[in-house]
């Protein structure tokens, strides 16, 4: 019997070795890694990004497509999606299979029950706060939509530009700036300067409080920047259809650090991707889908393509339909901790067509995840450490998706 790619992928040492070889073949180094820096241009999903908002609205019809329900003996329990500010019960043993270099992780598997998403929360130090590098850049984007839609529920952020309050630079569409920040394309400005600008639409304490009230993690700190000055120091959100300013930058307050948990990021991206399928009490304050979907499309352009590589390795590329992959990478060399670190927050959803071959309905599968990995610097060359960490990270994302496909969680 021929083993399928999915079964062969159980050999994680082999998968890691293959990925490491791909790094070497690509002549990867710390500044250009095979998977973290792969870029959307090579992605088979690039043409699907425009469809992501529609795919995320779809739910299983119970006939042609069903949701994957955990079996009666499964130790993981389905629970209703938590209300705003409520921390769910996270199974802290369920991710013990992850490699030791993955220091913190949180995975949330979504299952449709009566048309609404119920969740299984899995963790490995999921509530431990840490510097999550650029993965936190999605937080200000979601906060802006929450603020704008709270005041103007009918506003579509796609009609909005970010205007320089000092009148020195051109207007750019909110979406184009968000996409430029997430893709690292630097068509308009550097990702870090754009992130610092997006953070200017609330006070540091206000933004931190908004995040706490969404996830319920009252120990997080979110008052840092990204090492560069904001692209605009005094930005305004201007609605071209209303012809008015919707949001201006408040006075700035003292900078501190960013320290949030893997759970916080998983919670936020699941609230974004599953917006349509969670109760009103669980949704981001004020946020409307016609604005949130702009962030979904922007996040389709993340340069890290771990999920793309995993799906291909598992032999599933031609067996899934209606795919959504939204994500944000984080990466850095911490001089304080003496470590090289990678962070990845992602939400995936697709219809698994395999059961149809046996005359059964296809299965909708979806999960949100955040992983943070680190490797101590020292000993071998930093380029070698970087490619080992990138290959390891990709192998762990592959294992998470293998378990999703094989229903092994």
Buried (B, 14 or more C-beta within 10 A) or exposed (E): EEEEEBBBBBEBEEBBEBBBEBBEEBEBBBEEBBBBBBBBEEBEBBEBBEBBBEBBEBBBEEEEBBBBBBEEEEEBEBEBBBBBEEBBEBBBEBBEBBBEBBBBBBBBBBBBEEEBBBBBBBBBBBBBBBBBBBBBBBBBBBBBBBBBBEEBEEBBBBBBBBBBBEEEBEEBBBBBBBBBBBBBBEEBBBBBBBBBBBBBBBBBEBBBBBBBEBBBBEEBBBBBBBEBEBBBBBBBBBBEEEEEEBBBBEEEEEEBEBBBBBBBBBBBBBBBBBBBBBEEEBBBBBBBBBBBBBBBBBBBBBBBBBBBBBBBBBBBBEBBEBBBBBBBBBBBBEEEBEBBBBBBBBBBBBBBBBBBEEEEBBBBBBBBBBBBBBBEBEEEEEBBBBBBBBBBBBBBBBBBBBBBBEBEB
